[in-house]
Every structure is written in C-alpha cells, then in structure tokens.
Amino acid sequence: MEIYLLIKVGSMIGALPTIAIVILTAIVGTWLLKQQGLATLQRYQQNLGQGQLPAMELMEGMILLFGGALLLTPGFFTDVIGFLCLIPDSRQAIIRMAM
C-alpha cells in the first residue's frame, strides 16, 4: 500500500514534491514527537511525585515511540498512522481500545 501511494502521488505531483512532502512530514513529526514526549514525561513525573502509578503515561510513551518510528519511515500511510499516535486524543483512544 505504501509503495502504491508513493507512486500514485509521485505521478500526480512529481517526484521532487513527493520527496519534499515526505521529508517535511518527518521534520514536523519529529517536532511534534518532542513536544508530546516532553509533556508526557512531565505528567509521568507529576504522578510519581504524587505517589500515583503513571500507567497511562507509560502507555502513551510506547505509542509515541511507535508513532515516531512510523513518521521517520518514508511514506504517506505510515505518516497518517504516526500522526494519529502523536495527537493526544487519538493516542488515548488507541490506548483505550488496546486495553
């Protein structure tokens, strides 16, 4: 599916714009991953400081790691899934479905 989408988009807008979009999504994804990772780490530390088990934050960290890896993988399908892992509401919905 990934190769099909890359070929289809590349044939519609050209190779260089397609490569530029793939690189741009990796850059934006890395920036979002850093932001969301730091926010999750902060909540993790707050919960530990309050004597609470940071289970949700640990799960979010794993989903963030997975999403970050997908965003660094070239392609549009993996980028969509990776961005869904970085959006807090969709990330928490993924965790709720998994549990």
Chimera marker file (.cmm) of the C-alpha trace (Angstrom):
<marker_set name="trace">
<marker id="1" x="0.000" y="0.000" z="0.000" r="1" g="1" b="0" radius="0.5"/>
<marker id="2" x="2.829" y="2.367" z="0.902" r="1" g="1" b="0" radius="0.5"/>
<marker id="3" x="4.628" y="1.945" z="-2.397" r="1" g="1" b="0" radius="0.5"/>
<marker id="4" x="1.356" y="2.300" z="-4.305" r="1" g="1" b="0" radius="0.5"/>
<marker id="5" x="0.592" y="5.611" z="-2.568" r="1" g="1" b="0" radius="0.5"/>
<marker id="6" x="4.093" y="6.961" z="-3.164" r="1" g="1" b="0" radius="0.5"/>
<marker id="7" x="3.919" y="6.067" z="-6.861" r="1" g="1" b="0" radius="0.5"/>
<marker id="8" x="0.401" y="7.460" z="-7.242" r="1" g="1" b="0" radius="0.5"/>
<marker id="9" x="1.206" y="10.763" z="-5.516" r="1" g="1" b="0" radius="0.5"/>
<marker id="10" x="4.540" y="10.975" z="-7.337" r="1" g="1" b="0" radius="0.5"/>
<marker id="11" x="2.840" y="10.559" z="-10.695" r="1" g="1" b="0" radius="0.5"/>
<marker id="12" x="0.296" y="13.258" z="-9.817" r="1" g="1" b="0" radius="0.5"/>
<marker id="13" x="2.585" y="15.957" z="-8.403" r="1" g="1" b="0" radius="0.5"/>
<marker id="14" x="6.052" y="14.816" z="-9.453" r="1" g="1" b="0" radius="0.5"/>
<marker id="15" x="8.961" y="13.124" z="-7.742" r="1" g="1" b="0" radius="0.5"/>
<marker id="16" x="10.588" y="16.150" z="-6.106" r="1" g="1" b="0" radius="0.5"/>
<marker id="17" x="7.410" y="17.486" z="-4.464" r="1" g="1" b="0" radius="0.5"/>
<marker id="18" x="6.633" y="13.974" z="-3.227" r="1" g="1" b="0" radius="0.5"/>
<marker id="19" x="10.090" y="13.650" z="-1.689" r="1" g="1" b="0" radius="0.5"/>
<marker id="20" x="9.735" y="17.128" z="-0.178" r="1" g="1" b="0" radius="0.5"/>
<marker id="21" x="6.405" y="16.188" z="1.433" r="1" g="1" b="0" radius="0.5"/>
<marker id="22" x="7.887" y="13.001" z="2.875" r="1" g="1" b="0" radius="0.5"/>
<marker id="23" x="10.825" y="14.948" z="4.341" r="1" g="1" b="0" radius="0.5"/>
<marker id="24" x="8.526" y="17.695" z="5.650" r="1" g="1" b="0" radius="0.5"/>
<marker id="25" x="6.300" y="15.185" z="7.433" r="1" g="1" b="0" radius="0.5"/>
<marker id="26" x="9.389" y="13.665" z="9.068" r="1" g="1" b="0" radius="0.5"/>
<marker id="27" x="10.514" y="17.106" z="10.288" r="1" g="1" b="0" radius="0.5"/>
<marker id="28" x="7.065" y="18.120" z="11.572" r="1" g="1" b="0" radius="0.5"/>
<marker id="29" x="6.612" y="14.685" z="13.116" r="1" g="1" b="0" radius="0.5"/>
<marker id="30" x="9.924" y="14.930" z="14.944" r="1" g="1" b="0" radius="0.5"/>
<marker id="31" x="8.966" y="18.346" z="16.326" r="1" g="1" b="0" radius="0.5"/>
<marker id="32" x="5.561" y="17.061" z="17.477" r="1" g="1" b="0" radius="0.5"/>
<marker id="33" x="7.146" y="13.954" z="18.969" r="1" g="1" b="0" radius="0.5"/>
<marker id="34" x="9.492" y="16.101" z="21.036" r="1" g="1" b="0" radius="0.5"/>
<marker id="35" x="6.626" y="18.276" z="22.305" r="1" g="1" b="0" radius="0.5"/>
<marker id="36" x="4.330" y="15.386" z="23.141" r="1" g="1" b="0" radius="0.5"/>
<marker id="37" x="7.159" y="13.336" z="24.645" r="1" g="1" b="0" radius="0.5"/>
<marker id="38" x="8.167" y="16.139" z="26.997" r="1" g="1" b="0" radius="0.5"/>
<marker id="39" x="4.544" y="16.728" z="28.040" r="1" g="1" b="0" radius="0.5"/>
<marker id="40" x="4.090" y="13.014" z="28.723" r="1" g="1" b="0" radius="0.5"/>
<marker id="41" x="7.341" y="12.901" z="30.704" r="1" g="1" b="0" radius="0.5"/>
<marker id="42" x="6.189" y="15.861" z="32.783" r="1" g="1" b="0" radius="0.5"/>
<marker id="43" x="2.861" y="14.149" z="33.590" r="1" g="1" b="0" radius="0.5"/>
<marker id="44" x="4.776" y="10.955" z="34.411" r="1" g="1" b="0" radius="0.5"/>
<marker id="45" x="6.965" y="12.822" z="36.899" r="1" g="1" b="0" radius="0.5"/>
<marker id="46" x="3.959" y="14.595" z="38.432" r="1" g="1" b="0" radius="0.5"/>
<marker id="47" x="2.165" y="11.313" z="39.009" r="1" g="1" b="0" radius="0.5"/>
<marker id="48" x="5.246" y="9.757" z="40.567" r="1" g="1" b="0" radius="0.5"/>
<marker id="49" x="5.639" y="12.794" z="42.827" r="1" g="1" b="0" radius="0.5"/>
<marker id="50" x="2.032" y="12.399" z="43.976" r="1" g="1" b="0" radius="0.5"/>
<marker id="51" x="2.551" y="8.705" z="44.674" r="1" g="1" b="0" radius="0.5"/>
<marker id="52" x="0.325" y="7.597" z="41.775" r="1" g="1" b="0" radius="0.5"/>
<marker id="53" x="1.156" y="4.888" z="39.274" r="1" g="1" b="0" radius="0.5"/>
<marker id="54" x="1.831" y="6.570" z="35.874" r="1" g="1" b="0" radius="0.5"/>
<marker id="55" x="0.374" y="3.690" z="33.840" r="1" g="1" b="0" radius="0.5"/>
<marker id="56" x="-1.321" y="5.861" z="31.201" r="1" g="1" b="0" radius="0.5"/>
<marker id="57" x="1.849" y="7.883" z="30.701" r="1" g="1" b="0" radius="0.5"/>
<marker id="58" x="3.897" y="4.712" z="30.217" r="1" g="1" b="0" radius="0.5"/>
<marker id="59" x="1.426" y="3.504" z="27.582" r="1" g="1" b="0" radius="0.5"/>
<marker id="60" x="1.480" y="6.928" z="25.920" r="1" g="1" b="0" radius="0.5"/>
<marker id="61" x="5.274" y="6.789" z="25.835" r="1" g="1" b="0" radius="0.5"/>
<marker id="62" x="5.169" y="3.476" z="23.982" r="1" g="1" b="0" radius="0.5"/>
<marker id="63" x="2.597" y="4.810" z="21.488" r="1" g="1" b="0" radius="0.5"/>
<marker id="64" x="4.724" y="7.945" z="20.992" r="1" g="1" b="0" radius="0.5"/>
<marker id="65" x="7.782" y="5.812" z="20.298" r="1" g="1" b="0" radius="0.5"/>
<marker id="66" x="5.825" y="3.739" z="17.782" r="1" g="1" b="0" radius="0.5"/>
<marker id="67" x="4.379" y="6.862" z="16.117" r="1" g="1" b="0" radius="0.5"/>
<marker id="68" x="7.798" y="8.499" z="15.917" r="1" g="1" b="0" radius="0.5"/>
<marker id="69" x="9.252" y="5.444" z="14.212" r="1" g="1" b="0" radius="0.5"/>
<marker id="70" x="6.396" y="5.455" z="11.694" r="1" g="1" b="0" radius="0.5"/>
<marker id="71" x="6.932" y="9.145" z="10.924" r="1" g="1" b="0" radius="0.5"/>
<marker id="72" x="10.597" y="8.552" z="10.186" r="1" g="1" b="0" radius="0.5"/>
<marker id="73" x="9.649" y="5.769" z="7.771" r="1" g="1" b="0" radius="0.5"/>
<marker id="74" x="9.142" y="7.253" z="4.305" r="1" g="1" b="0" radius="0.5"/>
<marker id="75" x="5.579" y="7.068" z="3.076" r="1" g="1" b="0" radius="0.5"/>
<marker id="76" x="2.119" y="8.514" z="3.403" r="1" g="1" b="0" radius="0.5"/>
<marker id="77" x="0.265" y="5.619" z="5.012" r="1" g="1" b="0" radius="0.5"/>
<marker id="78" x="2.815" y="5.315" z="7.817" r="1" g="1" b="0" radius="0.5"/>
<marker id="79" x="2.759" y="9.103" z="8.265" r="1" g="1" b="0" radius="0.5"/>
<marker id="80" x="-1.002" y="9.114" z="8.833" r="1" g="1" b="0" radius="0.5"/>
<marker id="81" x="-0.750" y="6.386" z="11.462" r="1" g="1" b="0" radius="0.5"/>
<marker id="82" x="2.276" y="8.092" z="13.017" r="1" g="1" b="0" radius="0.5"/>
<marker id="83" x="0.474" y="11.436" z="13.293" r="1" g="1" b="0" radius="0.5"/>
<marker id="84" x="-2.528" y="9.703" z="14.858" r="1" g="1" b="0" radius="0.5"/>
<marker id="85" x="-0.166" y="8.363" z="17.516" r="1" g="1" b="0" radius="0.5"/>
<marker id="86" x="1.064" y="11.891" z="18.249" r="1" g="1" b="0" radius="0.5"/>
<marker id="87" x="-2.351" y="13.544" z="18.640" r="1" g="1" b="0" radius="0.5"/>
<marker id="88" x="-3.257" y="13.274" z="22.351" r="1" g="1" b="0" radius="0.5"/>
<marker id="89" x="-6.953" y="12.435" z="21.882" r="1" g="1" b="0" radius="0.5"/>
<marker id="90" x="-6.373" y="9.777" z="19.233" r="1" g="1" b="0" radius="0.5"/>
<marker id="91" x="-3.411" y="8.378" z="21.177" r="1" g="1" b="0" radius="0.5"/>
<marker id="92" x="-5.571" y="7.950" z="24.280" r="1" g="1" b="0" radius="0.5"/>
<marker id="93" x="-8.327" y="6.368" z="22.179" r="1" g="1" b="0" radius="0.5"/>
<marker id="94" x="-5.797" y="3.878" z="20.800" r="1" g="1" b="0" radius="0.5"/>
<marker id="95" x="-4.719" y="3.011" z="24.342" r="1" g="1" b="0" radius="0.5"/>
<marker id="96" x="-8.337" y="2.585" z="25.496" r="1" g="1" b="0" radius="0.5"/>
<marker id="97" x="-9.047" y="0.264" z="22.548" r="1" g="1" b="0" radius="0.5"/>
<marker id="98" x="-5.909" y="-1.752" z="23.274" r="1" g="1" b="0" radius="0.5"/>
<marker id="99" x="-6.902" y="-2.199" z="26.911" r="1" g="1" b="0" radius="0.5"/>
<link id1="1" id2="2" r="1" g="1" b="0" radius="0.2"/>
<link id1="2" id2="3" r="1" g="1" b="0" radius="0.2"/>
<link id1="3" id2="4" r="1" g="1" b="0" radius="0.2"/>
<link id1="4" id2="5" r="1" g="1" b="0" radius="0.2"/>
<link id1="5" id2="6" r="1" g="1" b="0" radius="0.2"/>
<link id1="6" id2="7" r="1" g="1" b="0" radius="0.2"/>
<link id1="7" id2="8" r="1" g="1" b="0" radius="0.2"/>
<link id1="8" id2="9" r="1" g="1" b="0" radius="0.2"/>
<link id1="9" id2="10" r="1" g="1" b="0" radius="0.2"/>
<link id1="10" id2="11" r="1" g="1" b="0" radius="0.2"/>
<link id1="11" id2="12" r="1" g="1" b="0" radius="0.2"/>
<link id1="12" id2="13" r="1" g="1" b="0" radius="0.2"/>
<link id1="13" id2="14" r="1" g="1" b="0" radius="0.2"/>
<link id1="14" id2="15" r="1" g="1" b="0" radius="0.2"/>
<link id1="15" id2="16" r="1" g="1" b="0" radius="0.2"/>
<link id1="16" id2="17" r="1" g="1" b="0" radius="0.2"/>
<link id1="17" id2="18" r="1" g="1" b="0" radius="0.2"/>
<link id1="18" id2="19" r="1" g="1" b="0" radius="0.2"/>
<link id1="19" id2="20" r="1" g="1" b="0" radius="0.2"/>
<link id1="20" id2="21" r="1" g="1" b="0" radius="0.2"/>
<link id1="21" id2="22" r="1" g="1" b="0" radius="0.2"/>
<link id1="22" id2="23" r="1" g="1" b="0" radius="0.2"/>
<link id1="23" id2="24" r="1" g="1" b="0" radius="0.2"/>
<link id1="24" id2="25" r="1" g="1" b="0" radius="0.2"/>
<link id1="25" id2="26" r="1" g="1" b="0" radius="0.2"/>
<link id1="26" id2="27" r="1" g="1" b="0" radius="0.2"/>
<link id1="27" id2="28" r="1" g="1" b="0" radius="0.2"/>
<link id1="28" id2="29" r="1" g="1" b="0" radius="0.2"/>
<link id1="29" id2="30" r="1" g="1" b="0" radius="0.2"/>
<link id1="30" id2="31" r="1" g="1" b="0" radius="0.2"/>
<link id1="31" id2="32" r="1" g="1" b="0" radius="0.2"/>
<link id1="32" id2="33" r="1" g="1" b="0" radius="0.2"/>
<link id1="33" id2="34" r="1" g="1" b="0" radius="0.2"/>
<link id1="34" id2="35" r="1" g="1" b="0" radius="0.2"/>
<link id1="35" id2="36" r="1" g="1" b="0" radius="0.2"/>
<link id1="36" id2="37" r="1" g="1" b="0" radius="0.2"/>
<link id1="37" id2="38" r="1" g="1" b="0" radius="0.2"/>
<link id1="38" id2="39" r="1" g="1" b="0" radius="0.2"/>
<link id1="39" id2="40" r="1" g="1" b="0" radius="0.2"/>
<link id1="40" id2="41" r="1" g="1" b="0" radius="0.2"/>
<link id1="41" id2="42" r="1" g="1" b="0" radius="0.2"/>
<link id1="42" id2="43" r="1" g="1" b="0" radius="0.2"/>
<link id1="43" id2="44" r="1" g="1" b="0" radius="0.2"/>
<link id1="44" id2="45" r="1" g="1" b="0" radius="0.2"/>
<link id1="45" id2="46" r="1" g="1" b="0" radius="0.2"/>
<link id1="46" id2="47" r="1" g="1" b="0" radius="0.2"/>
<link id1="47" id2="48" r="1" g="1" b="0" radius="0.2"/>
<link id1="48" id2="49" r="1" g="1" b="0" radius="0.2"/>
<link id1="49" id2="50" r="1" g="1" b="0" radius="0.2"/>
<link id1="50" id2="51" r="1" g="1" b="0" radius="0.2"/>
<link id1="51" id2="52" r="1" g="1" b="0" radius="0.2"/>
<link id1="52" id2="53" r="1" g="1" b="0" radius="0.2"/>
<link id1="53" id2="54" r="1" g="1" b="0" radius="0.2"/>
<link id1="54" id2="55" r="1" g="1" b="0" radius="0.2"/>
<link id1="55" id2="56" r="1" g="1" b="0" radius="0.2"/>
<link id1="56" id2="57" r="1" g="1" b="0" radius="0.2"/>
<link id1="57" id2="58" r="1" g="1" b="0" radius="0.2"/>
<link id1="58" id2="59" r="1" g="1" b="0" radius="0.2"/>
<link id1="59" id2="60" r="1" g="1" b="0" radius="0.2"/>
<link id1="60" id2="61" r="1" g="1" b="0" radius="0.2"/>
<link id1="61" id2="62" r="1" g="1" b="0" radius="0.2"/>
<link id1="62" id2="63" r="1" g="1" b="0" radius="0.2"/>
<link id1="63" id2="64" r="1" g="1" b="0" radius="0.2"/>
<link id1="64" id2="65" r="1" g="1" b="0" radius="0.2"/>
<link id1="65" id2="66" r="1" g="1" b="0" radius="0.2"/>
<link id1="66" id2="67" r="1" g="1" b="0" radius="0.2"/>
<link id1="67" id2="68" r="1" g="1" b="0" radius="0.2"/>
<link id1="68" id2="69" r="1" g="1" b="0" radius="0.2"/>
<link id1="69" id2="70" r="1" g="1" b="0" radius="0.2"/>
<link id1="70" id2="71" r="1" g="1" b="0" radius="0.2"/>
<link id1="71" id2="72" r="1" g="1" b="0" radius="0.2"/>
<link id1="72" id2="73" r="1" g="1" b="0" radius="0.2"/>
<link id1="73" id2="74" r="1" g="1" b="0" radius="0.2"/>
<link id1="74" id2="75" r="1" g="1" b="0" radius="0.2"/>
<link id1="75" id2="76" r="1" g="1" b="0" radius="0.2"/>
<link id1="76" id2="77" r="1" g="1" b="0" radius="0.2"/>
<link id1="77" id2="78" r="1" g="1" b="0" radius="0.2"/>
<link id1="78" id2="79" r="1" g="1" b="0" radius="0.2"/>
<link id1="79" id2="80" r="1" g="1" b="0" radius="0.2"/>
<link id1="80" id2="81" r="1" g="1" b="0" radius="0.2"/>
<link id1="81" id2="82" r="1" g="1" b="0" radius="0.2"/>
<link id1="82" id2="83" r="1" g="1" b="0" radius="0.2"/>
<link id1="83" id2="84" r="1" g="1" b="0" radius="0.2"/>
<link id1="84" id2="85" r="1" g="1" b="0" radius="0.2"/>
<link id1="85" id2="86" r="1" g="1" b="0" radius="0.2"/>
<link id1="86" id2="87" r="1" g="1" b="0" radius="0.2"/>
<link id1="87" id2="88" r="1" g="1" b="0" radius="0.2"/>
<link id1="88" id2="89" r="1" g="1" b="0" radius="0.2"/>
<link id1="89" id2="90" r="1" g="1" b="0" radius="0.2"/>
<link id1="90" id2="91" r="1" g="1" b="0" radius="0.2"/>
<link id1="91" id2="92" r="1" g="1" b="0" radius="0.2"/>
<link id1="92" id2="93" r="1" g="1" b="0" radius="0.2"/>
<link id1="93" id2="94" r="1" g="1" b="0" radius="0.2"/>
<link id1="94" id2="95" r="1" g="1" b="0" radius="0.2"/>
<link id1="95" id2="96" r="1" g="1" b="0" radius="0.2"/>
<link id1="96" id2="97" r="1" g="1" b="0" radius="0.2"/>
<link id1="97" id2="98" r="1" g="1" b="0" radius="0.2"/>
<link id1="98" id2="99" r="1" g="1" b="0" radius="0.2"/>
</marker_set>
